[in-house]
Amino acid sequence: MRRLSLTCIGYLWSVTAGRWPFIKPCCVPDIETASMEFVRRHTTIPVPKAFGSFRYRDQDYLIMTRMPGHSLEFSEWKDLKDRTRSVLVVQLRDYVLQLRSIPRPVGSSTAVCSVLGGPVYNLRLCTDGSYGPYVNEDQMNLQLRSGVLLENIMVDGDRVTGIIDWESTGWFPVHWEYLKAMFGAMVFEPWEKDIPKIIPPFEFEALGYCKV
């Protein structure tokens, strides 16, 4: 990926006053950029557009469009009106189905990998960097751990305006999304009850995971 100088970043920020771009600390900018472009190309999911990255004091940063609306939080989800929550659930379920309908690349020799075909960065696998790719699920399952955040969903009223944080995107087992979502919701019952309406449930795998 093209690296932008700090001078360019400073100029861009001064012109826009931070209103238009968003600068995100990122662990794997190349993977996140490729993931967002891949999702944009194959679905109607609203995702940020990346412009470039830079590194400052041993931390990578990704420059992208700022999505409209605000990120959801657990407390807000509980207080939403039933109609608003139902409308959001329908939109999110459609986005999950769109992702699941994307065919795997022809000729891929790895079952678990990023959209670039290489290692995946996912905190359920490991917390100290990218790992893999994995030939099969048995090989990957040796390192299962971590979770998912509700605040990656951007909304404005009853409209989903964006889905953010794509650096952990990749080709995973079919139950992966459900387990990640359930892990993030184990401490918040209202969101946990709505997850099966959005993502096809895998209760057996979830029971085993929650005991870990």
Backbone hydrogen bonds, N-H to C=O, Kabsch-Sander energy under -0.5 kcal/mol:
donor,donor_aa,acceptor,acceptor_aa,energy
4,L,53,S,-2.3
9,I,5,S,-2.1
10,G,6,L,-2.6
11,Y,7,T,-2.1
12,L,8,C,-2.7
13,W,9,I,-2.6
14,S,10,G,-2.1
15,V,11,Y,-2.1
16,T,12,L,-1.9
17,A,13,W,-1.9
18,G,13,W,-0.6
19,R,16,T,-2.1
22,F,64,M,-3.2
24,K,22,F,-0.6
24,K,62,L,-2.7
26,C,60,D,-2.9
32,E,28,V,-2.3
33,T,29,P,-2.6
34,A,30,D,-2.3
35,S,31,I,-2.5
36,M,32,E,-2.3
37,E,33,T,-2.1
38,F,34,A,-2.3
39,V,35,S,-2.6
40,R,36,M,-2.4
41,R,37,E,-2.0
42,H,38,F,-1.4
43,T,39,V,-1.7
47,V,45,I,-0.7
50,A,48,P,-0.5
51,F,63,I,-3.1
52,G,63,I,-1.0
53,S,2,R,-1.4
54,F,61,Y,-2.0
56,Y,59,Q,-2.7
59,Q,56,Y,-0.8
60,D,26,C,-0.6
61,Y,54,F,-2.8
62,L,24,K,-2.7
63,I,52,G,-2.9
64,M,22,F,-2.4
64,M,62,L,-0.5
65,T,49,K,-1.6
66,R,20,W,-1.8
67,M,65,T,-0.6
70,H,155,V,-2.4
72,L,153,I,-2.5
77,W,73,E,-2.3
78,K,74,F,-1.7
79,D,75,S,-1.0
80,L,76,E,-0.8
80,L,77,W,-0.8
85,R,81,K,-2.6
86,S,82,D,-2.4
87,V,83,R,-2.3
88,L,84,T,-2.2
89,V,85,R,-2.3
90,V,86,S,-2.0
91,Q,87,V,-1.8
92,L,88,L,-2.6
93,R,89,V,-2.6
94,D,90,V,-1.9
95,Y,91,Q,-1.9
96,V,92,L,-2.2
97,L,93,R,-2.3
98,Q,94,D,-2.2
99,L,95,Y,-2.1
100,R,96,V,-2.3
101,S,97,L,-1.2
102,I,99,L,-1.2
108,S,105,P,-1.5
111,A,134,Y,-1.1
112,V,134,Y,-2.1
113,C,171,W,-1.0
114,S,118,G,-2.0
115,V,169,T,-0.5
117,G,114,S,-1.9
120,V,131,Y,-3.1
121,Y,167,E,-0.5
122,N,120,V,-0.7
125,L,122,N,-1.9
126,C,122,N,-2.1
131,Y,120,V,-2.6
134,Y,112,V,-2.6
140,M,136,N,-1.5
141,N,137,E,-2.9
142,L,139,Q,-0.8
143,Q,140,M,-2.1
144,L,141,N,-1.0
145,R,124,R,-8.4
148,V,180,K,-0.7
152,N,149,L,-1.1
153,I,150,L,-1.8
154,M,152,N,-0.6
154,M,162,G,-3.2
155,V,70,H,-2.9
156,D,159,R,-2.4
159,R,156,D,-1.1
161,T,154,M,-1.9
161,T,159,R,-0.7
162,G,154,M,-1.4
163,I,46,P,-2.4
164,I,152,N,-2.6
169,T,166,W,-1.6
171,W,113,C,-3.5
172,F,170,G,-0.7
176,W,173,P,-2.0
179,L,175,H,-2.1
180,K,176,W,-2.4
181,A,177,E,-2.5
182,M,178,Y,-2.6
183,F,179,L,-2.2
184,G,180,K,-1.8
185,A,181,A,-0.9
186,M,182,M,-0.7
186,M,183,F,-0.8
188,F,185,A,-2.3
192,E,188,F,-1.9
193,K,189,E,-2.3
194,D,190,P,-0.8
194,D,191,W,-0.6
195,I,191,W,-1.2
197,K,194,D,-1.2
198,I,194,D,-0.7
198,I,195,I,-1.7
199,I,195,I,-3.0
206,A,202,F,-2.2
207,L,203,E,-2.5
208,G,204,F,-1.8
209,Y,205,E,-2.1
210,C,206,A,-2.6
211,K,207,L,-0.8
212,V,209,Y,-1.5
